[in-house]
């Protein structure tokens, strides 16, 4: 599979439809569906016992309506992808997808996606661009409704295992390490993002509009979404305990993603879990 050029000026869209099409064409299969066909249902998962596989889709022609709780939450148009969240996270669908018109699309199952990412890990960045854009839209909608609260907490597992974490700590210059005392604000919501951080020690609390959504411990990351999309911070991050962090700039981060498929897939999963959590707040 070819490498994809994901060098996108910050003033332009961060979703590259042409790059996504190349990836799907190389790894997936084309299917035609009639208007009214349900592609997947809200809160569903495919059943391995019935030899079913969850899939994600790239829409070549037509339009697909997304609904949640009986209300329309989006319309997928030609050149866009959908259904990736369940494939990446293994969590139930957050919406129902139904063909609004006759459609032609390309499908990828989990095996096809993971095999393709092993060859072109940089495609994970394109998927993250797309997911982050939708995440920002969902957060903006929740903010406008005054609904940035949740009954649960975001469970953000470690993206980097202990061995890789130790290797990173040894590889980076000591100047890249930052010590943050308890209650220190590390990231401020709404501010531009030029660095991301890996938690080496301690716990960091994540909040939006003052509402705590979750905590990140050793091996976890924060700030990568603003670094990927080159936009303002989605959330604030505060040291819940005394912390030690590793600061990483955008160029180094992009090299890490391209050079390490396992890291790329894990990071994609983390972004997917965050997007799924925000989507669950609509209910």
VOLUMPA-239889 format. One record per residue (C-alpha): x, y, z; residue number from 1; residue in one letter. Coordinates in steps of 0.1 Angstrom, whole numbers, plus 2048, in hexadecimal, padded with zeros to 3 digits. Each point is the difference from the previous one (the first is absolute). Layout:
N
<<X; Y; Z>; NUM; 'a'>
...
This chain:
283
<<800; 800; 800>; 1; 'x'>
<<80C; 823; 7F8>; 2; 'x'>
<<809; 81A; 81A>; 3; 'x'>
<<7E7; 81D; 804>; 4; 'x'>
<<80A; 824; 800>; 5; 'x'>
<<7EF; 80E; 81F>; 6; 'x'>
<<812; 821; 801>; 7; 'x'>
<<7E2; 818; 802>; 8; 'x'>
<<802; 826; 804>; 9; 'x'>
<<7EF; 80A; 820>; 10; 'x'>
<<7EA; 818; 7ED>; 11; 'x'>
<<7F0; 7E4; 7EC>; 12; 'x'>
<<7EA; 7E2; 809>; 13; 'x'>
<<812; 7E5; 813>; 14; 'x'>
<<7EC; 7E4; 7F0>; 15; 'x'>
<<80F; 7F4; 7DF>; 16; 'x'>
<<7E4; 7EE; 7ED>; 17; 'x'>
<<818; 7F6; 7E4>; 18; 'x'>
<<818; 7F0; 818>; 19; 'x'>
<<7E4; 7ED; 811>; 20; 'x'>
<<7F3; 7F4; 7DF>; 21; 'x'>
<<822; 7F2; 7F6>; 22; 'x'>
<<803; 7EE; 821>; 23; 'x'>
<<7DD; 7F1; 7FE>; 24; 'x'>
<<804; 7F6; 7DB>; 25; 'x'>
<<820; 7EE; 809>; 26; 'x'>
<<7F3; 7ED; 81E>; 27; 'x'>
<<7DA; 7FD; 7FD>; 28; 'x'>
<<7E3; 7F3; 7EA>; 29; 'x'>
<<7E5; 814; 7ED>; 30; 'x'>
<<7DB; 7FB; 807>; 31; 'x'>
<<7E0; 80E; 7F2>; 32; 'x'>
<<7E2; 806; 817>; 33; 'x'>
<<7DD; 80C; 7F9>; 34; 'x'>
<<7EF; 81E; 810>; 35; 'x'>
<<7F1; 7F7; 822>; 36; 'x'>
<<81A; 7E5; 807>; 37; 'x'>
<<80C; 800; 825>; 38; 'x'>
<<826; 7FB; 801>; 39; 'x'>
<<802; 7FE; 826>; 40; 'x'>
<<7EA; 808; 81E>; 41; 'x'>
<<806; 815; 81F>; 42; 'x'>
<<80D; 7EC; 81E>; 43; 'x'>
<<807; 7E2; 7EA>; 44; 'x'>
<<81F; 7EB; 7FB>; 45; 'x'>
<<806; 7E4; 7E7>; 46; 'x'>
<<7FF; 7DD; 80D>; 47; 'x'>
<<81F; 7EA; 7FB>; 48; 'x'>
<<7EA; 7E2; 808>; 49; 'x'>
<<7EC; 808; 7E1>; 50; 'x'>
<<820; 806; 7EC>; 51; 'x'>
<<7F9; 825; 7FE>; 52; 'x'>
<<81A; 81B; 7FF>; 53; 'x'>
<<7FC; 825; 809>; 54; 'x'>
<<80A; 817; 7E3>; 55; 'x'>
<<808; 824; 7F8>; 56; 'x'>
<<7F7; 810; 7DF>; 57; 'x'>
<<80C; 81A; 7E7>; 58; 'x'>
<<7E3; 80E; 7EC>; 59; 'x'>
<<806; 802; 7DB>; 60; 'x'>
<<7DE; 80B; 7F4>; 61; 'x'>
<<7DF; 809; 811>; 62; 'x'>
<<7F7; 80B; 823>; 63; 'x'>
<<7FD; 7EE; 822>; 64; 'x'>
<<7EC; 80E; 81D>; 65; 'x'>
<<80C; 7FB; 824>; 66; 'x'>
<<7E7; 800; 81C>; 67; 'x'>
<<802; 7FC; 826>; 68; 'x'>
<<7E3; 7FD; 818>; 69; 'x'>
<<7E9; 804; 7E2>; 70; 'x'>
<<80E; 822; 7F5>; 71; 'x'>
<<816; 808; 7E3>; 72; 'x'>
<<824; 808; 80B>; 73; 'x'>
<<812; 801; 7DF>; 74; 'x'>
<<800; 7FA; 7DB>; 75; 'x'>
<<81D; 7EE; 7EF>; 76; 'x'>
<<807; 80C; 7DD>; 77; 'x'>
<<816; 7F2; 7E4>; 78; 'x'>
<<825; 802; 809>; 79; 'x'>
<<7FA; 7FB; 826>; 80; 'x'>
<<805; 7E2; 816>; 81; 'x'>
<<7EB; 7F3; 81D>; 82; 'x'>
<<7FC; 7E3; 817>; 83; 'x'>
<<825; 801; 80B>; 84; 'x'>
<<7FA; 804; 825>; 85; 'x'>
<<7F3; 7DD; 808>; 86; 'x'>
<<81A; 7F0; 7E9>; 87; 'x'>
<<81C; 812; 813>; 88; 'x'>
<<7F4; 7FE; 824>; 89; 'x'>
<<7EB; 7E1; 800>; 90; 'x'>
<<7E4; 813; 811>; 91; 'x'>
<<7DB; 800; 7F5>; 92; 'x'>
<<7F4; 817; 7E4>; 93; 'x'>
<<7F6; 823; 80B>; 94; 'x'>
<<7E8; 806; 7E3>; 95; 'x'>
<<7EC; 7EE; 7E5>; 96; 'x'>
<<80C; 804; 7DC>; 97; 'x'>
<<7E6; 7FD; 7E5>; 98; 'x'>
<<804; 806; 7DA>; 99; 'x'>
<<7EC; 820; 7F8>; 100; 'x'>
<<805; 7F9; 7DA>; 101; 'x'>
<<80E; 7E4; 7EC>; 102; 'x'>
<<825; 7FE; 80A>; 103; 'x'>
<<821; 7F2; 7F5>; 104; 'x'>
<<81A; 7FC; 81B>; 105; 'x'>
<<820; 7EE; 80A>; 106; 'x'>
<<801; 7EA; 820>; 107; 'x'>
<<81C; 7F7; 817>; 108; 'x'>
<<7FE; 7E7; 81D>; 109; 'x'>
<<817; 800; 81E>; 110; 'x'>
<<819; 7E7; 7F1>; 111; 'x'>
<<803; 814; 7E0>; 112; 'x'>
<<804; 821; 813>; 113; 'x'>
<<81B; 7F3; 817>; 114; 'x'>
<<813; 7EE; 7E4>; 115; 'x'>
<<7FF; 820; 7EB>; 116; 'x'>
<<80C; 816; 81E>; 117; 'x'>
<<81E; 7E9; 804>; 118; 'x'>
<<80A; 80A; 7DD>; 119; 'x'>
<<7F6; 824; 802>; 120; 'x'>
<<7FE; 80B; 824>; 121; 'x'>
<<7FF; 825; 7F6>; 122; 'x'>
<<7DC; 7F9; 7F4>; 123; 'x'>
<<7F7; 800; 826>; 124; 'x'>
<<807; 825; 7FF>; 125; 'x'>
<<7E7; 806; 7E5>; 126; 'x'>
<<7E6; 7EC; 813>; 127; 'x'>
<<808; 814; 820>; 128; 'x'>
<<7FC; 821; 7EC>; 129; 'x'>
<<7DD; 7F4; 7F6>; 130; 'x'>
<<7F6; 7F4; 823>; 131; 'x'>
<<80E; 81F; 811>; 132; 'x'>
<<7EC; 816; 7E9>; 133; 'x'>
<<7E0; 7EE; 809>; 134; 'x'>
<<80A; 800; 825>; 135; 'x'>
<<804; 826; 7FF>; 136; 'x'>
<<7DD; 803; 7EF>; 137; 'x'>
<<7F0; 7EA; 81B>; 138; 'x'>
<<811; 814; 81C>; 139; 'x'>
<<7F5; 821; 7F1>; 140; 'x'>
<<7DC; 7F3; 7FE>; 141; 'x'>
<<801; 7F4; 824>; 142; 'x'>
<<80E; 822; 80B>; 143; 'x'>
<<7E6; 813; 7EE>; 144; 'x'>
<<7E5; 7EB; 811>; 145; 'x'>
<<811; 805; 822>; 146; 'x'>
<<803; 7DA; 803>; 147; 'x'>
<<825; 7FB; 807>; 148; 'x'>
<<7FA; 7E8; 81D>; 149; 'x'>
<<801; 7DA; 802>; 150; 'x'>
<<7F5; 7E6; 819>; 151; 'x'>
<<81F; 7EC; 7F9>; 152; 'x'>
<<825; 806; 7FD>; 153; 'x'>
<<816; 7FC; 7E1>; 154; 'x'>
<<816; 7E1; 805>; 155; 'x'>
<<820; 808; 7EE>; 156; 'x'>
<<817; 7E2; 800>; 157; 'x'>
<<826; 803; 7FA>; 158; 'x'>
<<809; 804; 7DC>; 159; 'x'>
<<824; 7F9; 805>; 160; 'x'>
<<80B; 7E0; 812>; 161; 'x'>
<<81B; 801; 81B>; 162; 'x'>
<<81C; 7F5; 7EA>; 163; 'x'>
<<7F9; 81A; 7E5>; 164; 'x'>
<<7FB; 81A; 81B>; 165; 'x'>
<<822; 7F8; 80F>; 166; 'x'>
<<810; 801; 7DE>; 167; 'x'>
<<7F0; 822; 7F8>; 168; 'x'>
<<80C; 80E; 822>; 169; 'x'>
<<824; 7F5; 7F8>; 170; 'x'>
<<7FF; 80B; 7DC>; 171; 'x'>
<<7F4; 824; 806>; 172; 'x'>
<<817; 81B; 80D>; 173; 'x'>
<<7FB; 808; 825>; 174; 'x'>
<<7F3; 823; 7F6>; 175; 'x'>
<<7E1; 7EE; 7F1>; 176; 'x'>
<<7F6; 7F5; 823>; 177; 'x'>
<<7E9; 817; 813>; 178; 'x'>
<<7F8; 7FE; 825>; 179; 'x'>
<<7DD; 80D; 80A>; 180; 'x'>
<<7F6; 804; 824>; 181; 'x'>
<<7DD; 7F6; 80B>; 182; 'x'>
<<7E5; 818; 7F3>; 183; 'x'>
<<816; 80F; 7E5>; 184; 'x'>
<<7ED; 808; 7E0>; 185; 'x'>
<<812; 7EE; 7E3>; 186; 'x'>
<<7E8; 807; 7E4>; 187; 'x'>
<<7E6; 81C; 7FE>; 188; 'x'>
<<7E0; 7FA; 7EC>; 189; 'x'>
<<7FD; 816; 7E2>; 190; 'x'>
<<825; 809; 7FE>; 191; 'x'>
<<815; 7F6; 7E1>; 192; 'x'>
<<813; 7DF; 803>; 193; 'x'>
<<825; 7FD; 7F7>; 194; 'x'>
<<80A; 7E2; 816>; 195; 'x'>
<<7F1; 7DF; 80B>; 196; 'x'>
<<80A; 7EE; 820>; 197; 'x'>
<<805; 7DC; 80B>; 198; 'x'>
<<7FA; 7FA; 825>; 199; 'x'>
<<81F; 7EF; 80F>; 200; 'x'>
<<7F5; 803; 825>; 201; 'x'>
<<7E1; 80C; 812>; 202; 'x'>
<<7DC; 807; 7F5>; 203; 'x'>
<<7F2; 81B; 7EA>; 204; 'x'>
<<7DB; 80B; 802>; 205; 'x'>
<<7EE; 809; 7DF>; 206; 'x'>
<<7E3; 819; 801>; 207; 'x'>
<<7EA; 814; 7E8>; 208; 'x'>
<<7EF; 820; 80C>; 209; 'x'>
<<80A; 7F7; 823>; 210; 'x'>
<<7EF; 7DD; 7FE>; 211; 'x'>
<<818; 7E4; 808>; 212; 'x'>
<<7FE; 7E5; 7E5>; 213; 'x'>
<<81C; 7E8; 809>; 214; 'x'>
<<824; 7FA; 80C>; 215; 'x'>
<<820; 7F6; 7EE>; 216; 'x'>
<<81C; 7EC; 811>; 217; 'x'>
<<822; 7F3; 7F6>; 218; 'x'>
<<802; 7F6; 7DB>; 219; 'x'>
<<7E3; 817; 7F7>; 220; 'x'>
<<801; 81E; 7E9>; 221; 'x'>
<<7F0; 822; 800>; 222; 'x'>
<<800; 81D; 7E8>; 223; 'x'>
<<805; 7EA; 7E1>; 224; 'x'>
<<7DF; 80A; 7F0>; 225; 'x'>
<<809; 825; 7FD>; 226; 'x'>
<<822; 7F6; 7F4>; 227; 'x'>
<<7F1; 7EB; 7E4>; 228; 'x'>
<<7E6; 819; 7F4>; 229; 'x'>
<<814; 81F; 808>; 230; 'x'>
<<7E2; 810; 811>; 231; 'x'>
<<7F8; 80C; 823>; 232; 'x'>
<<7FF; 7E9; 81E>; 233; 'x'>
<<7E0; 7EC; 805>; 234; 'x'>
<<804; 7FD; 825>; 235; 'x'>
<<814; 80B; 81E>; 236; 'x'>
<<819; 7E9; 812>; 237; 'x'>
<<80B; 804; 824>; 238; 'x'>
<<819; 7ED; 815>; 239; 'x'>
<<7EB; 7EC; 819>; 240; 'x'>
<<820; 7F5; 812>; 241; 'x'>
<<824; 80A; 7FC>; 242; 'x'>
<<808; 7F5; 7DC>; 243; 'x'>
<<81D; 7FB; 7E8>; 244; 'x'>
<<7F8; 804; 7DB>; 245; 'x'>
<<813; 7FC; 7E0>; 246; 'x'>
<<7F9; 81D; 7E8>; 247; 'x'>
<<800; 7F7; 7DA>; 248; 'x'>
<<7FD; 818; 7E3>; 249; 'x'>
<<7EC; 7FA; 7E0>; 250; 'x'>
<<81D; 7F5; 7EA>; 251; 'x'>
<<80C; 7E6; 819>; 252; 'x'>
<<7DC; 7F4; 806>; 253; 'x'>
<<7FA; 7FB; 7DA>; 254; 'x'>
<<820; 7EC; 7FD>; 255; 'x'>
<<7F6; 7EA; 81D>; 256; 'x'>
<<7DE; 7F8; 7F0>; 257; 'x'>
<<80F; 7F8; 7DD>; 258; 'x'>
<<81C; 7EB; 80E>; 259; 'x'>
<<7EC; 7EB; 819>; 260; 'x'>
<<7E0; 7EF; 7F4>; 261; 'x'>
<<7F8; 7F3; 822>; 262; 'x'>
<<802; 823; 80F>; 263; 'x'>
<<7EB; 80E; 7E4>; 264; 'x'>
<<7E4; 7E6; 805>; 265; 'x'>
<<801; 805; 826>; 266; 'x'>
<<7FD; 825; 7FC>; 267; 'x'>
<<7E4; 7FC; 7E8>; 268; 'x'>
<<7EE; 7EB; 81A>; 269; 'x'>
<<805; 81A; 81A>; 270; 'x'>
<<7F1; 81C; 7EA>; 271; 'x'>
<<7E3; 7E8; 7F8>; 272; 'x'>
<<7F8; 7FA; 824>; 273; 'x'>
<<800; 825; 807>; 274; 'x'>
<<7E9; 806; 7E3>; 275; 'x'>
<<7E9; 7E4; 80B>; 276; 'x'>
<<7FE; 80E; 823>; 277; 'x'>
<<7F6; 823; 7F3>; 278; 'x'>
<<7E6; 7F0; 7E9>; 279; 'x'>
<<7F1; 7EE; 81E>; 280; 'x'>
<<7FA; 822; 811>; 281; 'x'>
<<7E4; 807; 7E6>; 282; 'x'>
<<7EA; 7E7; 811>; 283; 'x'>
